[in-house]
Amino acid sequence: MLHVLRHPLASHLMASLRDHATPPGEFRGLAHRLGLLLAMEATRDLPTQAATVTTPLENTAAQRLAHPLVVVPILRAGLGMVQPFIDLFPDVSVGYVGLERDHATAVAHSYYCKLPPLAGRTVVLVDPMLATGGSAAQALTLLKSHGASALRMVCVVSAPEGVATLHTSHPDVPVFTAAHDRGLNERKYILPGLGDFGDRLYGT
């Protein structure tokens, strides 16, 4: 259920995202371009339905998306992954889940939840860093409690520990990532990683 993005451009973008010298403005642009690639990869198997359209010359068979798409970022870093989905899917609905990780315990607590209807829709949870997997697992449980069934997780960097957590708690949810790194350090940060995605995105 782990899908690692294999594309030369993705590797090129990841190199600059990892670089500690990349300034916030450039980091945001790189994250957006990588997000487009991830969004394409994570939605390549969306169900479609037959349709008929009229070209300037004649009627022809076509395919349209069968179900609406919902993207749900985990605040705040996940916000940096929303725009690529909006660019590709103008009719996408956006929900929000606020989870804040305690840096001492690495346990997240919920402080905000605002969701559109989820039943019958493909729901994409986005969070740049899948470290321990605790926040993602908690968010997926929350989304399922609101009726989501066709779920997928998209991140920029994943750690084996986080993937294992999701495999155990939500084995039905595929994970799409641009880089699968070697593991976590004692502070639960991904190595080699790219630091705190939210801080680097917003210059904090």
SVG drawing of the C-alpha trace seen along z (x, -y; Angstrom):
<svg xmlns="http://www.w3.org/2000/svg" viewBox="-23 -34 45 38">
<polyline fill="none" stroke="black" stroke-width="0.4" points="0.0,0.0 3.1,-2.3 3.5,-4.2 6.8,-6.1 6.8,-8.7 9.3,-7.7 10.0,-10.6 13.2,-12.5 11.6,-15.8 10.4,-14.7 13.9,-13.7 15.2,-17.1 12.6,-19.0 13.3,-16.9 17.0,-17.7 16.2,-21.4 13.5,-20.9 15.9,-19.0 18.6,-21.7 18.7,-23.8 19.7,-26.9 16.5,-27.0 14.6,-30.1 10.8,-30.0 9.7,-31.6 11.6,-29.1 10.5,-26.3 6.9,-27.1 7.3,-27.0 9.1,-23.7 6.5,-22.2 3.7,-23.3 5.4,-21.7 6.1,-18.5 2.5,-18.6 1.2,-18.6 3.2,-15.4 1.9,-13.8 -1.6,-14.8 -1.4,-13.3 0.1,-10.0 -2.4,-9.7 -5.4,-10.1 -4.3,-8.1 -6.9,-5.4 -9.9,-7.6 -13.1,-5.9 -14.6,-7.5 -18.0,-7.1 -19.0,-7.2 -20.3,-10.4 -21.0,-11.9 -19.7,-15.3 -20.2,-17.3 -17.1,-18.5 -17.1,-21.2 -17.6,-18.3 -19.6,-15.5 -20.7,-13.7 -18.1,-11.5 -17.7,-9.1 -15.8,-10.5 -15.0,-9.8 -15.7,-12.0 -14.8,-11.6 -17.5,-9.4 -17.3,-10.9 -16.4,-14.3 -13.0,-14.6 -12.3,-15.9 -8.9,-17.0 -8.3,-17.3 -5.1,-18.9 -3.8,-18.4 -3.2,-21.9 -1.0,-23.8 1.7,-22.2 -0.9,-20.3 -2.1,-23.6 0.9,-23.7 -0.3,-20.7 -3.9,-21.8 -3.3,-24.2 -2.0,-21.6 -5.3,-19.6 -7.3,-22.8 -5.3,-23.6 -5.9,-20.1 -9.5,-19.6 -11.3,-22.9 -14.5,-21.3 -12.6,-19.7 -14.1,-20.3 -11.6,-21.1 -12.0,-20.1 -9.7,-20.8 -8.4,-18.9 -6.3,-20.6 -3.9,-18.4 -1.0,-19.7 1.9,-17.5 3.3,-17.8 7.1,-18.0 7.9,-16.4 5.5,-13.4 5.0,-13.3 1.3,-12.8 -1.2,-15.0 -4.3,-16.6 -7.2,-17.8 -8.2,-21.5 -10.2,-22.0 -12.4,-20.0 -14.4,-21.3 -15.4,-18.8 -17.7,-18.7 -19.9,-15.6 -17.5,-12.6 -19.7,-9.7 -19.5,-8.5 -16.5,-10.7 -12.8,-10.0 -11.0,-11.6 -7.4,-12.5 -5.7,-13.3 -2.5,-15.4 0.3,-16.0 3.8,-16.7 5.6,-14.6 4.5,-11.1 6.8,-10.5 5.4,-8.4 2.0,-8.2 0.1,-9.1 -1.5,-12.3 -2.3,-10.7 -3.9,-7.6 -5.9,-9.9 -7.1,-12.0 -8.0,-8.9 -10.1,-7.6 -11.8,-11.0 -12.5,-11.0 -14.0,-7.5 -16.2,-8.5 -17.6,-11.2 -18.5,-8.7 -15.3,-8.5 -14.6,-5.1 -12.5,-5.7 -9.4,-7.2 -5.8,-7.8 -2.9,-9.5 -0.5,-11.8 2.8,-13.1 6.1,-14.5 8.3,-12.4 7.5,-9.2 9.3,-7.2 9.1,-3.4 7.6,-3.9 4.8,-6.1 4.0,-3.7 3.9,-0.8 1.5,-2.7 -0.9,-3.3 -0.5,0.3 -1.6,1.5 -4.4,-1.0 -5.7,-1.6 -4.5,1.2 -7.1,0.1 -5.6,-3.3 -2.8,-3.6 0.1,-6.0 1.6,-8.1 5.0,-9.8 7.7,-11.5 10.5,-10.1 10.6,-7.2 13.4,-7.9 15.3,-5.7 13.8,-6.4 13.2,-8.7 15.7,-10.3 15.2,-10.5 13.0,-13.6 10.8,-11.8 12.0,-13.8 12.5,-12.0 16.1,-11.4 17.5,-12.6 14.1,-14.5 14.0,-18.2 13.4,-19.7 10.0,-21.1 8.0,-21.5 5.6,-24.0 8.4,-26.2 10.2,-26.1 7.0,-26.8 6.0,-29.8 9.4,-31.1 8.8,-30.6"/>
</svg>
